[in-house]
């Protein structure tokens, strides 16, 4: 039994020492960086830490095997434990990835549920061309239920309706057949910040709400207001 444990410890020591050349191999293969305008992805440590994880699993599994089956022989136990360790490592990585994706999906779902109540906070009442649709110089939008936002944009209190004027710059004389109006709900009075709401009104929304960007149907233009 002592001989089996001695061989087992020697094998574990050899496997541990192999981490040193594997570390430098990892640096040599994955340590290079790209140049120019290409995006550089840093994979340094991928080989090394995968090997360290494998060794940790193998040492644990083989030590238990030596304790339970001391007469099986150190080499036979080590070969079997290595195969089992590879299976456990792959299963662990696959399980971790599934759990990570599930956590991300739950986080996105929670974000959507918490922000879904804000979808109708910004309501586009009506909009129209000025002076008319055939030769417009402005688009005016009547908005309701806007919350406090930056003064440089439009500072109003909750529940206040207002009309905002979008001046137009005509580049080519043509009918304006594709109008999209984007309204923002700022979370912080100071201006844009993480967590802001963006609502895009278009004729035929083709995208799903994602908690940050909401999409609504653009109503037909109203008659010019006096």
VOBA-1610 file (N, C-alpha, C; in pm, whole numbers, padded with zeros to 5 digits, always signed):
BEGIN
Unk+00083-00120+00000Unk+00000+00000+00000Unk+00087+00125+00000Unk+00196+00122+00076Unk+00286+00236+00079Unk+00348+00259-00057Unk+00378+00148-00130Unk+00436+00160-00264Unk+00339+00226-00359Unk+00211+00194-00348Unk+00109+00254-00435Unk+00100+00404-00410Unk+00099+00442-00284Unk+00092+00584-00251Unk+00217+00659-00295Unk+00333+00593-00285Unk+00457+00656-00328Unk+00453+00684-00477Unk+00412+00584-00555Unk+00403+00601-00700Unk+00298+00707-00736Unk+00191+00704-00662Unk+00085+00802-00687Unk+00135+00945-00664Unk+00210+00963-00554Unk+00263+01096-00525Unk+00365+01140-00629Unk+00446+01045-00677Unk+00545+01078-00781Unk+00476+01123-00909Unk+00371+01048-00948Unk+00297+01084-01070Unk+00233+01222-01055Unk+00175+01248-00938Unk+00112+01379-00914Unk+00216+01491-00919Unk+00335+01463-00864Unk+00441+01563-00867Unk+00487+01593-01009Unk+00499+01487-01090Unk+00540+01506-01230Unk+00435+01588-01305Unk+00308+01554-01284Unk+00201+01629-01349Unk+00201+01776-01304Unk+00232+01797-01176Unk+00239+01934-01127Unk+00354+02012-01187Unk+00469+01947-01202Unk+00585+02014-01262Unk+00563+02045-01409Unk+00479+01965-01474Unk+00450+01993-01616Unk+00376+02126-01634Unk+00322+02180-01526Unk+00252+02308-01536Unk+00348+02421-01575Unk+00477+02405-01539Unk+00575+02510-01571Unk+00595+02523-01722Unk+00631+02415-01796Unk+00643+02430-01942Unk+00510+02464-02009Unk+00400+02416-01955Unk+00271+02448-02014Unk+00242+02597-01999Unk+00285+02656-01889Unk+00268+02800-01869Unk+00339+02879-01979Unk+00465+02842-02005Unk+00541+02913-02109Unk+00486+02882-02248Unk+00435+02760-02268Unk+00372+02726-02395Unk+00248+02813-02417Unk+00172+02831-02310Unk+00054+02916-02317Unk+00093+03060-02355Unk+00198+03111-02293Unk+00244+03247-02323Unk+00291+03259-02468Unk+00357+03153-02518Unk+00411+03157-02653Unk+00301+03149-02758Unk+00201+03065-02732Unk+00096+03044-02833Unk-00014+03149-02827Unk-00047+03195-02706Unk-00161+03284-02690Unk-00124+03424-02644Unk+00005+03451-02631Unk+00046+03581-02579Unk+00063+03687-02684Unk+00059+03649-02813Unk+00078+03748-02919Unk-00040+03839-02934Unk-00017+03962-02971Unk-00124+04060-02990Unk-00128+04105-03134Unk-00247+04141-03180Unk-00261+04190-03316Unk-00220+04334-03327Unk-00206+04379-03446Unk-00165+04517-03469Unk-00264+04588-03558Unk-00236+04712-03589Unk-00321+04789-03677Unk-00454+04819-03611Unk-00561+04811-03693Unk-00694+04843-03644Unk-00774+04719-03605Unk-00708+04602-03605Unk-00780+04479-03572Unk-00804+04473-03422Unk-00918+04417-03383Unk-00950+04398-03242Unk-00869+04280-03190Unk-00798+04300-03080Unk-00715+04195-03022Unk-00788+04128-02908Unk-00799+03996-02915Unk-00859+03917-02808Unk-00749+03851-02728Unk-00753+03866-02598Unk-00649+03814-02510Unk-00694+03679-02454Unk-00630+03571-02502Unk-00662+03436-02454Unk-00552+03382-02364Unk-00463+03467-02319Unk-00354+03421-02233Unk-00409+03356-02107Unk-00353+03240-02074Unk-00395+03168-01955Unk-00497+03060-01981Unk-00551+03055-02104Unk-00654+02957-02135Unk-00600+02815-02123Unk-00486+02787-02185Unk-00427+02653-02179Unk-00380+02622-02038Unk-00311+02718-01975Unk-00252+02695-01843Unk-00359+02666-01738Unk-00463+02750-01731Unk-00563+02732-01628Unk-00654+02613-01656Unk-00670+02577-01782Unk-00742+02453-01814Unk-00664+02333-01763Unk-00531+02336-01782Unk-00448+02226-01734Unk-00449+02221-01581Unk-00441+02336-01516Unk-00444+02340-01368Unk-00575+02282-01316Unk-00685+02317-01380Unk-00815+02263-01339Unk-00818+02112-01359Unk-00764+02067-01472Unk-00759+01923-01499Unk-00676+01850-01393Unk-00561+01907-01356Unk-00474+01844-01256Unk-00545+01839-01120Unk-00616+01946-01085Unk-00687+01948-00957Unk-00792+01837-00953Unk-00865+01820-01064Unk-00966+01714-01068Unk-00899+01577-01065Unk-00791+01561-01143Unk-00723+01432-01152Unk-00662+01391-01018Unk-00599+01483-00949Unk-00538+01450-00819Unk-00646+01408-00720Unk-00759+01477-00722Unk-00868+01442-00631Unk-00924+01304-00663Unk-00953+01281-00792Unk-01012+01152-00833Unk-00915+01037-00809Unk-00789+01054-00848Unk-00691+00946-00833Unk-00661+00916-00686Unk-00661+01019-00602Unk-00636+00997-00459Unk-00750+00916-00396Unk-00873+00948-00436Unk-00986+00870-00386Unk-00979+00726-00436Unk-00938+00709-00564Unk-00928+00575-00621Unk-00820+00493-00551Unk-00705+00555-00521Unk-00598+00484-00449Unk-00645+00444-00310Unk-00722+00531-00247Unk-00773+00501-00114Unk-00874+00386-00116Unk-00956+00381-00221Unk-01060+00277-00229Unk-01010+00148-00291Unk-00918+00161-00389Unk-00869+00042-00460Unk-00716+00039-00459Unk-00657+00017-00344Unk-00509+00023-00334Unk-00438-00089-00410Unk-00506-00198-00440Unk-00442-00310-00507Unk-00452-00303-00658Unk-00515-00198-00712Unk-00532-00189-00857Unk-00407-00143-00929Unk-00309-00085-00856Unk-00188-00036-00920Unk-00196+00112-00950Unk-00088+00183-00920Unk-00088+00328-00935Unk-00106+00371-01081Unk-00039+00300-01174Unk-00047+00340-01315Unk-00187+00320-01370Unk-00248+00205-01339Unk-00383+00177-01386Unk-00482+00279-01328Unk-00466+00308-01201Unk-00554+00406-01138Unk-00537+00543-01202Unk-00412+00579-01231Unk-00386+00711-01287Unk-00445+00726-01426Unk-00431+00620-01510Unk-00488+00625-01645Unk-00641+00639-01639Unk-00702+00559-01552Unk-00848+00567-01538Unk-00894+00701-01484Unk-00821+00755-01388Unk-00859+00884-01330Unk-00843+00998-01430Unk-00741+00987-01518Unk-00723+01090-01620Unk-00842+01093-01716Unk-00885+00974-01759Unk-01001+00968-01849Unk-01125+01025-01781Unk-01145+00986-01656Unk-01260+01037-01583Unk-01250+01187-01559Unk-01128+01236-01536Unk-01107+01379-01513Unk-01140+01461-01638Unk-01102+01407-01754Unk-01135+01477-01880Unk-01286+01486-01896Unk-01355+01376-01867Unk-01501+01376-01879Unk-01563+01477-01782Unk-01513+01477-01658Unk-01566+01570-01559Unk-01536+01715-01596Unk-01417+01740-01652Unk-01380+01876-01692Unk-01471+01927-01804Unk-01491+01844-01906Unk-01578+01883-02016Unk-01721+01904-01968Unk-01769+01811-01885Unk-01905+01825-01831Unk-01918+01951-01747Unk-01814+01982-01669Unk-01817+02103-01587Unk-01821+02229-01671Unk-01741+02233-01779Unk-01740+02350-01866Unk-01874+02368-01936Unk-01931+02257-01984Unk-02061+02265-02051Unk-02169+02310-01953Unk-02166+02253-01832Unk-02263+02292-01731Unk-02249+02437-01690Unk-02125+02483-01677Unk-02101+02623-01640Unk-02154+02717-01748Unk-02131+02682-01874Unk-02178+02767-01983Unk-02330+02772-01986Unk-02395+02659-01961Unk-02542+02658-01959Unk-02595+02742-01844Unk-02533+02729-01727Unk-02576+02808-01612Unk-02553+02957-01635Unk-02440+02990-01702Unk-02411+03131-01730Unk-02515+03189-01826Unk-02549+03113-01930Unk-02650+03161-02024Unk-02786+03172-01958Unk-02818+03078-01869Unk-02946+03085-01798Unk-02950+03207-01707Unk-02838+03238-01641Unk-02832+03355-01554Unk-02849+03483-01635Unk-02786+03489-01753Unk-02799+03607-01839Unk-02942+03622-01888Unk-03004+03509-01927Unk-03143+03513-01974Unk-03236+03559-01862Unk-03215+03509-01740Unk-03298+03551-01627Unk-03278+03699-01595Unk-03154+03746-01608Unk-03126+03887-01582Unk-03195+03976-01685Unk-03190+03934-01812Unk-03256+04011-01916Unk-03408+04008-01898Unk-03462+03893-01856Unk-03606+03882-01834Unk-03650+03972-01718Unk-03569+03973-01613Unk-03601+04059-01498Unk-03595+04206-01537Unk-03496+04242-01621Unk-03485+04380-01667Unk-03607+04419-01748Unk-03650+04329-01836Unk-03768+04359-01918Unk-03892+04377-01830Unk-03909+04289-01730Unk-04027+04299-01646Unk-04027+04428-01564Unk-03909+04469-01517Unk-03901+04589-01435Unk-03920+04717-01517Unk-03889+04709-01647Unk-03898+04829-01731Unk-04021+04829-01822Unk-04095+04716-01822Unk-04210+04708-01911Unk-04316+04813-01876Unk-04323+04845-01747Unk-04422+04946-01705Unk-04390+05084-01761Unk-04267+05104-01809Unk-04227+05235-01861Unk-04253+05250-02010Unk-04306+05143-02074Unk-04324+05148-02219Unk-04412+05266-02260Unk-04521+05287-02184Unk-04618+05391-02220Unk-04596+05521-02144Unk-04482+05534-02077Unk-04454+05660-02009Unk-04438+05772-02110Unk-04376+05740-02222Unk-04363+05838-02331Unk-04473+05809-02432Unk-04565+05903-02451Unk-04677+05883-02542Unk-04676+05991-02649Unk-04669+05949-02773Unk-04674+06043-02884Unk-04821+06063-02919Unk-04874+06183-02889Unk-05016+06208-02911Unk-05048+06226-03059Unk-04973+06314-03124Unk-04993+06337-03267Unk-04873+06413-03321Unk-04861+06415-03452Unk-04754+06489-03517Unk-04806+06539-03651Unk-04740+06645-03704Unk-04786+06702-03829Unk-04672+06777-03898Unk-04692+06797-04027Unk-04596+06871-04107Unk-04630+07020-04104Unk-04527+07104-04118Unk-04545+07248-04127Unk-04463+07298-04246Unk-04520+07372-04342Unk-04661+07415-04346Unk-04757+07305-04394Unk-04706+07208-04478Unk-04791+07099-04524Unk-04702+06981-04561Unk-04766+06869-04595Unk-04692+06746-04623Unk-04616+06752-04754Unk-04664+06830-04850Unk-04601+06833-04982Unk-04468+06907-04981Unk-04456+07010-04897Unk-04333+07089-04893Unk-04304+07129-04748Unk-04271+07031-04662Unk-04257+07062-04518Unk-04124+07129-04486Unk-04128+07216-04389Unk-04005+07276-04336Unk-03981+07236-04191Unk-04088+07185-04127Unk-04078+07142-03989Unk-04168+07020-03966Unk-04134+06945-03865Unk-04224+06843-03812Unk-04247+06875-03666Unk-04372+06883-03627Unk-04405+06915-03489Unk-04469+06793-03422Unk-04428+06767-03300Unk-04470+06647-03229Unk-04532+06687-03096Unk-04651+06634-03068Unk-04718+06658-02942Unk-04694+06538-02852Unk-04628+06562-02740Unk-04587+06455-02649Unk-04655+06473-02515Unk-04689+06360-02451Unk-04754+06364-02320Unk-04686+06267-02226Unk-04699+06292-02097Unk-04643+06208-01990Unk-04492+06199-01998Unk-04430+06305-02031Unk-04284+06306-02029Unk-04237+06332-01887Unk-04128+06268-01847Unk-04071+06293-01715Unk-03959+06394-01727Unk-03908+06437-01612Unk-03804+06538-01612Unk-03683+06494-01692Unk-03631+06582-01774Unk-03513+06552-01856Unk-03420+06670-01859Unk-03313+06662-01934Unk-03216+06771-01938Unk-03279+06899-01995Unk-03239+07012-01941Unk-03296+07139-01984Unk-03262+07168-02129Unk-03148+07116-02173Unk-03107+07140-02311Unk-03198+07067-02410Unk-03268+06965-02363Unk-03359+06892-02449Unk-03501+06946-02434Unk-03563+06915-02320Unk-03697+06970-02292Unk-03728+06936-02147Unk-03731+07038-02063Unk-03751+07017-01920Unk-03898+07037-01887Unk-03966+06929-01847Unk-04108+06935-01812Unk-04131+06850-01689Unk-04244+06871-01627Unk-04281+06790-01511Unk-04368+06674-01557Unk-04380+06574-01471Unk-04457+06455-01506Unk-04602+06491-01534Unk-04654+06438-01644Unk-04792+06465-01681Unk-04811+06586-01768Unk-04707+06662-01793Unk-04718+06783-01874Unk-04707+06749-02021Unk-04794+06807-02102Unk-04789+06787-02246Unk-04719+06906-02310Unk-04651+06883-02419Unk-04583+06991-02488Unk-04571+06957-02636Unk-04542+07057-02715Unk-04520+07038-02858Unk-04376+07075-02889Unk-04309+06984-02956Unk-04169+07007-02989Unk-04156+07023-03140Unk-04070+07115-03181Unk-04052+07147-03322Unk-03920+07089-03371Unk-03927+07007-03475Unk-03808+06953-03539Unk-03789+07027-03671Unk-03692+07117-03680Unk-03668+07183-03809Unk-03611+07085-03910Unk-03652+07099-04035Unk-03608+07009-04140Unk-03511+07079-04234Unk-03411+07004-04278Unk-03319+07053-04380Unk-03343+06971-04506Unk-03398+07031-04607Unk-03435+06962-04730Unk-03312+06949-04819Unk-03271+06826-04844Unk-03157+06801-04932Unk-03203+06776-05075Unk-03313+06702-05089Unk-03367+06673-05221Unk-03519+06686-05214Unk-03577+06753-05308Unk-03722+06769-05309Unk-03788+06635-05340Unk-03861+06582-05243Unk-03930+06454-05260Unk-04030+06438-05148Unk-04120+06341-05167Unk-04222+06316-05065Unk-04159+06243-04946Unk-04189+06290-04827Unk-04133+06227-04706Unk-04219+06105-04672Unk-04181+05989-04723Unk-04263+05870-04706Unk-04212+05777-04594Unk-04104+05812-04529Unk-04053+05728-04420Unk-04012+05819-04305Unk-04099+05832-04208Unk-04074+05918-04093Unk-04060+05832-03969Unk-03955+05854-03893Unk-03935+05788-03765Unk-03909+05894-03659Unk-03979+05882-03549Unk-03964+05978-03440Unk-03913+05903-03318Unk-03800+05947-03265Unk-03738+05883-03149Unk-03744+05976-03030Unk-03799+05927-02920Unk-03811+06004-02797Unk-03733+05933-02687Unk-03674+06012-02596Unk-03589+05959-02491Unk-03645+05994-02354Unk-03637+05899-02264Unk-03673+05922-02125Unk-03546+05912-02042Unk-03496+06027-01998Unk-03370+06029-01924Unk-03393+05992-01778Unk-03311+05902-01730Unk-03321+05859-01592Unk-03265+05964-01496Unk-03159+06031-01537Unk-03094+06131-01452Unk-03120+06271-01507Unk-03145+06371-01422Unk-03167+06508-01470Unk-03048+06566-01545Unk-02930+06510-01522Unk-02810+06565-01584Unk-02796+06529-01731Unk-02873+06431-01777Unk-02863+06393-01917Unk-02855+06243-01936Unk-02810+06200-02054Unk-02803+06057-02085Unk-02720+05981-01981Unk-02769+05863-01944Unk-02702+05779-01845Unk-02750+05636-01864Unk-02676+05539-01811Unk-02722+05400-01820Unk-02860+05384-01757Unk-02946+05312-01826Unk-03082+05293-01777Unk-03184+05383-01844Unk-03140+05468-01936Unk-03234+05553-02008Unk-03326+05468-02097Unk-03441+05526-02129Unk-03538+05459-02215Unk-03539+05529-02351Unk-03538+05451-02456Unk-03550+05505-02592Unk-03672+05442-02658Unk-03761+05525-02709Unk-03880+05474-02776Unk-03883+05528-02918Unk-03890+05435-03013Unk-03886+05469-03155Unk-04024+05444-03214Unk-04081+05548-03274Unk-04210+05535-03342Unk-04185+05524-03491Unk-04234+05418-03553Unk-04216+05397-03697Unk-04344+05334-03753Unk-04354+05333-03883Unk-04477+05286-03947Unk-04502+05138-03920Unk-04401+05056-03936Unk-04416+04911-03916Unk-04299+04860-03835Unk-04311+04862-03702Unk-04200+04813-03619Unk-04169+04666-03649Unk-04041+04637-03675Unk-03999+04501-03707Unk-03914+04440-03596Unk-03893+04512-03489Unk-03806+04466-03382Unk-03884+04449-03253Unk-03831+04364-03166Unk-03894+04341-03036Unk-03834+04435-02932Unk-03916+04472-02835Unk-03867+04553-02724Unk-03762+04473-02646Unk-03653+04540-02606Unk-03546+04471-02533Unk-03521+04531-02395Unk-03610+04616-02348Unk-03592+04676-02216Unk-03522+04810-02221Unk-03446+04836-02325Unk-03379+04965-02343Unk-03440+05040-02460Unk-03465+04967-02567Unk-03529+05026-02685Unk-03671+04969-02696Unk-03769+05059-02700Unk-03907+05021-02721Unk-03952+05075-02856Unk-04047+05005-02917Unk-04092+05043-03051Unk-04243+05057-03051Unk-04290+05163-03112Unk-04432+05189-03123Unk-04470+05224-03265Unk-04598+05209-03294Unk-04648+05238-03429Unk-04667+05389-03445Unk-04610+05444-03550Unk-04623+05587-03578Unk-04762+05614-03635Unk-04841+05698-03569Unk-04974+05727-03623Unk-04964+05811-03751Unk-05073+05815-03823Unk-05076+05898-03944Unk-05063+06044-03905Unk-05003+06125-03993Unk-04989+06269-03958Unk-05124+06337-03946Unk-05132+06429-03850Unk-05254+06506-03828Unk-05255+06628-03921Unk-05366+06695-03922Unk-05374+06820-03997Unk-05290+06926-03924Unk-05226+07015-03997Unk-05145+07119-03932Unk-05225+07195-03829Unk-05164+07213-03712Unk-05234+07287-03604Unk-05211+07435-03624Unk-05304+07511-03574Unk-05295+07658-03584Unk-05198+07709-03480
//
